[in-house]
Amino acid sequence: MRFVDSLHCCVPARWPLVRVLTLLIPLLAASGNSVAGNVNLAWDPVATATGYRLHYGTSSGNYSSSVDAKNQTTITVFGLTDGTTFFFAVTAYNSATTSGFSNEVTAVPASSPNPFPDTTPPAQPKNLQITVQ
């Protein structure tokens, strides 16, 4: 038995498709002037998988980068260019083979105010003077 995924690729039946469950709100790097966003992703586990690889790029179905998530079903991708659409898909692997791609999801990281506001008080004013007129 074979499954056909959304990209019309045949996948052996022993590899139920990995579905990306959640694309969380893009996180920001710690700097308020950041030009690099972060994205959190999560997916369903596959019983026969020993690991997962997240693939991503800036055009649909063309994944120029990848990250080994090892045996985790969540991952954060750091350093993505703000305002750029990124496309993500996951594959599952074990010692013998690798699955086809999961469904694809997209995210556009965007700059926003620093999530860690500066709580340092300003310096105390000095040399206060009074002039009487």
C-alpha positions as CSV (number, residue, x, y, z in Angstrom):
1,M,0.0,0.0,0.0
2,R,1.2,3.5,-0.8
3,F,0.0,7.0,0.2
4,V,0.2,10.0,-2.0
5,D,1.0,13.3,-0.3
6,S,-0.2,16.8,-1.2
7,L,2.8,17.2,-3.6
8,H,1.6,14.0,-5.4
9,C,4.7,12.1,-4.3
10,C,4.3,8.4,-3.5
11,V,5.2,7.5,0.1
12,P,5.5,3.9,1.4
13,A,2.6,2.9,3.6
14,R,5.0,2.3,6.6
15,W,5.5,6.1,6.6
16,P,2.2,7.8,7.5
17,L,2.6,11.4,6.4
18,V,4.1,13.8,8.8
19,R,1.7,16.6,9.2
20,V,2.9,20.0,10.4
21,L,0.4,20.8,13.1
22,T,1.1,24.3,14.2
23,L,3.0,27.3,12.8
24,L,3.2,29.5,15.9
25,I,3.4,33.3,15.8
26,P,6.9,34.3,14.7
27,L,9.1,35.2,17.6
28,L,11.6,37.9,17.5
29,A,15.3,38.0,18.3
30,A,16.1,39.8,21.5
31,S,17.2,43.0,19.9
32,G,14.5,45.7,19.3
33,N,16.2,46.6,16.0
34,S,16.2,43.0,14.8
35,V,16.2,42.2,11.1
36,A,16.1,38.5,11.8
37,G,12.9,36.7,13.0
38,N,12.4,33.3,14.4
39,V,9.6,30.8,13.7
40,N,8.4,27.9,15.9
41,L,7.0,24.8,14.2
42,A,5.5,21.6,15.6
43,W,4.2,18.3,13.9
44,D,2.7,14.9,14.7
45,P,5.1,12.2,15.7
46,V,5.6,9.2,13.4
47,A,5.7,5.8,15.2
48,T,8.6,4.3,13.1
49,A,10.7,7.5,12.9
50,T,13.9,8.0,14.8
51,G,14.2,11.6,13.7
52,Y,12.9,14.5,11.6
53,R,14.4,17.0,9.2
54,L,12.8,20.4,8.7
55,H,13.3,21.8,5.2
56,Y,12.7,25.5,4.3
57,G,13.3,28.1,1.6
58,T,11.8,31.2,0.0
59,S,9.8,29.4,-2.8
60,S,7.2,26.8,-2.5
61,G,8.5,23.2,-2.8
62,N,12.1,24.5,-3.2
63,Y,13.8,24.0,0.2
64,S,17.3,25.5,0.1
65,S,18.0,24.9,3.8
66,S,17.3,22.2,6.3
67,V,17.7,21.6,10.0
68,D,17.9,18.2,11.8
69,A,15.3,18.2,14.6
70,K,16.7,14.9,15.7
71,N,13.9,13.0,17.6
72,Q,12.0,16.2,18.6
73,T,8.6,17.2,17.1
74,T,9.1,20.9,17.6
75,I,11.8,23.2,16.4
76,T,12.6,26.9,16.3
77,V,14.3,28.3,13.1
78,F,16.4,31.4,14.0
79,G,17.7,34.2,11.9
80,L,15.1,34.4,9.2
81,T,14.9,37.7,7.2
82,D,12.0,39.9,8.2
83,G,9.3,40.5,5.6
84,T,10.3,37.4,3.5
85,T,7.9,34.5,3.0
86,F,9.4,31.2,4.1
87,F,8.0,27.8,3.1
88,F,8.4,24.8,5.5
89,A,8.0,21.0,5.2
90,V,9.2,18.1,7.4
91,T,10.5,14.6,6.5
92,A,10.7,11.7,9.0
93,Y,13.7,9.3,8.9
94,N,15.0,6.1,10.5
95,S,18.1,4.1,9.9
96,A,16.7,2.6,6.7
97,T,14.9,5.3,4.8
98,T,13.3,8.8,4.7
99,S,9.7,9.8,4.2
100,G,8.3,12.2,1.6
101,F,7.6,15.8,2.5
102,S,4.8,16.8,4.9
103,N,2.3,19.4,4.0
104,E,3.8,22.8,3.5
105,V,3.2,25.8,5.7
106,T,4.4,29.4,5.3
107,A,5.5,32.2,7.6
108,V,6.5,35.8,7.2
109,P,8.7,37.0,10.1
110,A,8.1,40.7,10.9
111,S,9.9,43.2,13.1
112,S,8.0,44.5,16.1
113,P,8.9,46.2,19.4
114,N,11.4,44.6,21.7
115,P,9.6,42.0,23.8
116,F,12.1,42.8,26.6
117,P,11.7,46.5,27.4
118,D,14.5,48.4,28.9
119,T,13.7,48.8,32.6
120,T,16.9,50.7,33.5
121,P,16.0,54.1,35.0
122,P,17.5,57.1,33.4
123,A,20.4,58.9,35.1
124,Q,19.5,61.5,37.7
125,P,19.4,65.1,36.5
126,K,22.4,67.2,37.8
127,N,23.2,70.8,38.2
128,L,19.6,72.0,38.8
129,Q,19.7,75.8,39.0
130,I,17.1,78.4,40.0
131,T,17.1,81.9,38.6
132,V,14.8,84.4,40.3
133,Q,13.5,87.2,38.1
